[in-house]
Amino acid sequence: MKEKNENIFTLKDEKGNEVEFERLFTFDSDVTKKSYIAYTDHSKDENGRELVYASIYDPTGKDLNLYPIETDEEWQELSNILNSAQAQFNGENEE
């Protein structure tokens, strides 16, 4: 991961091309004891929704690599956080 500024960073895709991403948010999990980053390249899916990616990362910056999320537990927690963030972004109240 090569960081350009606080919220923009570049990753290489599977073909070796550099792709620019925007950091949406980061969070630390008390459950998994890992740190996660949610990010986007602002591309859209077939329904016009913006694609959002998530990875495990090192918040200290010593390791600039991003690592895949591999367990169902991690994906469930991330899904809950993304849904909550989307609701807040859309101005919805959570009850």
C-alpha positions as CSV (number, residue, x, y, z in Angstrom):
1,M,0.0,0.0,0.0
2,K,1.4,3.4,-1.0
3,E,-0.3,6.3,0.7
4,K,-0.7,9.6,-1.2
5,N,-2.4,11.6,1.6
6,E,-4.5,10.9,4.6
7,N,-7.4,9.3,2.8
8,I,-6.0,8.3,-0.6
9,F,-3.7,5.4,-1.2
10,T,-2.6,3.2,-4.1
11,L,-2.7,-0.6,-4.4
12,K,-1.6,-2.8,-7.3
13,D,-4.3,-5.0,-8.8
14,E,-3.8,-8.6,-9.9
15,K,-2.4,-7.3,-13.2
16,G,0.1,-5.0,-11.5
17,N,-1.8,-1.8,-12.4
18,E,-1.8,0.9,-9.7
19,V,-5.4,1.6,-8.5
20,E,-6.2,4.6,-6.3
21,F,-8.5,4.0,-3.3
22,E,-10.1,6.3,-0.8
23,R,-10.1,5.3,2.9
24,L,-13.7,5.4,4.2
25,F,-13.1,4.5,7.8
26,T,-11.0,2.2,10.1
27,F,-12.0,0.4,13.2
28,D,-10.5,-1.9,15.8
29,S,-12.4,-5.0,16.9
30,D,-12.6,-5.9,20.5
31,V,-13.8,-9.3,19.4
32,T,-11.0,-10.3,16.9
33,K,-8.3,-8.0,18.3
34,K,-7.6,-6.8,14.7
35,S,-7.8,-3.5,12.9
36,Y,-9.8,-3.1,9.7
37,I,-10.0,-0.6,6.9
38,A,-13.0,0.0,4.6
39,Y,-12.1,1.6,1.3
40,T,-13.4,2.3,-2.2
41,D,-12.1,3.1,-5.7
42,H,-15.5,4.6,-6.5
43,S,-16.4,2.0,-9.1
44,K,-20.0,0.8,-9.3
45,D,-21.6,-2.6,-9.4
46,E,-24.2,-3.5,-12.0
47,N,-26.9,-1.8,-9.9
48,G,-25.0,1.5,-9.7
49,R,-24.0,1.0,-6.1
50,E,-20.5,2.0,-5.1
51,L,-18.2,-0.9,-4.4
52,V,-16.7,-1.0,-0.9
53,Y,-13.7,-3.2,0.1
54,A,-12.4,-4.2,3.5
55,S,-9.1,-5.6,4.7
56,I,-7.1,-6.2,7.9
57,Y,-4.4,-3.5,8.3
58,D,-1.6,-2.5,10.7
59,P,-2.7,0.9,12.3
60,T,0.9,1.6,13.4
61,G,2.0,1.9,9.8
62,K,4.9,-0.5,10.3
63,D,3.4,-3.0,7.9
64,L,1.8,-1.3,4.9
65,N,0.2,-4.5,3.5
66,L,-3.5,-5.2,3.5
67,Y,-4.6,-8.7,4.5
68,P,-7.9,-10.5,3.5
69,I,-10.7,-11.0,6.0
70,E,-11.1,-14.7,6.2
71,T,-13.6,-15.7,8.9
72,D,-17.3,-15.6,9.0
73,E,-17.1,-13.9,12.4
74,E,-15.0,-11.1,11.0
75,W,-17.3,-10.6,8.0
76,Q,-20.4,-10.5,10.2
77,E,-18.8,-7.8,12.4
78,L,-17.7,-5.8,9.4
79,S,-21.2,-6.2,7.8
80,N,-22.8,-4.8,11.0
81,I,-20.4,-1.8,11.0
82,L,-20.9,-1.1,7.3
83,N,-24.7,-1.2,7.7
84,S,-24.5,1.1,10.7
85,A,-22.2,3.5,8.8
86,Q,-24.5,3.4,5.7
87,A,-27.6,4.2,7.9
88,Q,-25.8,7.1,9.5
89,F,-24.6,8.4,6.1
90,N,-28.2,8.2,4.8
91,G,-29.5,10.0,7.9
92,E,-31.5,7.1,9.2
93,N,-32.1,6.6,12.9
94,E,-31.1,3.3,14.5
95,E,-33.4,2.0,17.1
